[in-house]
Amino acid sequence: MSVAFIGNFMYQKPDDNAIGSFDLLLAYFKIEHYVTSDFTLYAMCEARPTDSPGILLYNRLDEICKSPQLTKSYSNICRHLVT
């Protein structure tokens, strides 16, 4: 499954609506059993040499994955930060 955020997140933070939509999408996928509790989230830059999704969104995804709401639903969620 792939999800795209539209914008340049090297210099601009993703807005709360985009992040909220992402949260809802993950919740829907869990309800419909499209993803399991051992779901792992990767950013494009973790798969190939690119700046995508941009450092400001990348850091925000890490915060989302550590949120109590998401870790409650996906107890084994894992983020592998590229340094």
C-alpha positions in Angstrom: 0.0 0.0 0.0 1.3 3.5 -0.8 0.1 6.8 0.5 1.1 10.1 -1.1 1.2 13.5 0.6 1.2 16.3 -2.0 3.5 19.2 -1.4 7.2 20.0 -0.7 7.8 19.1 2.9 11.4 20.1 2.9 10.4 23.7 3.8 6.7 23.5 4.6 5.1 21.4 7.4 2.1 19.2 6.3 -1.1 20.7 7.6 -3.2 19.1 10.3 -5.9 18.1 7.8 -3.4 16.0 5.8 -2.1 14.3 9.0 -5.7 13.8 10.3 -6.7 12.2 7.0 -3.7 9.9 7.2 -4.8 8.9 10.7 -8.3 8.1 9.5 -7.0 6.1 6.6 -4.9 4.0 8.9 -7.9 3.5 11.1 -10.1 2.5 8.1 -7.4 0.0 6.9 -7.3 -1.6 10.3 -11.1 -1.9 10.5 -11.2 -3.5 7.0 -8.3 -5.8 7.8 -6.1 -4.3 5.0 -3.3 -4.1 7.5 -2.5 -6.2 10.5 -1.2 -5.3 13.9 2.4 -5.9 12.8 2.1 -3.2 10.2 5.4 -1.3 9.5 5.4 2.2 8.0 8.3 3.2 5.7 9.0 6.5 4.0 10.1 6.7 0.4 13.6 7.7 1.5 13.9 4.5 3.3 13.5 2.5 0.1 15.5 4.5 -2.4 17.8 7.5 -2.4 15.5 10.5 -2.4 14.5 13.4 -0.2 10.9 12.3 -0.3 8.8 12.8 1.7 10.8 15.8 3.0 12.3 16.1 6.4 9.4 18.0 7.9 6.9 15.3 7.0 9.3 12.5 7.7 9.8 13.8 11.3 6.0 14.2 11.7 5.5 10.6 10.6 7.8 9.4 13.3 5.7 11.4 15.9 2.5 9.9 14.5 3.9 6.4 14.8 4.9 6.9 18.4 1.4 8.4 19.3 -0.5 6.4 21.9 -3.5 6.1 19.6 -1.5 4.4 16.9 0.6 2.3 19.1 -2.6 1.1 20.8 -3.9 -0.1 17.4 -0.6 -1.3 16.0 1.3 -2.6 18.9 4.3 -3.7 16.7 4.5 -0.6 14.5 8.1 0.2 13.7 9.8 3.2 12.2 13.3 2.9 10.9 14.8 6.4 10.7 17.4 7.1 8.1 20.2 9.2 9.4 
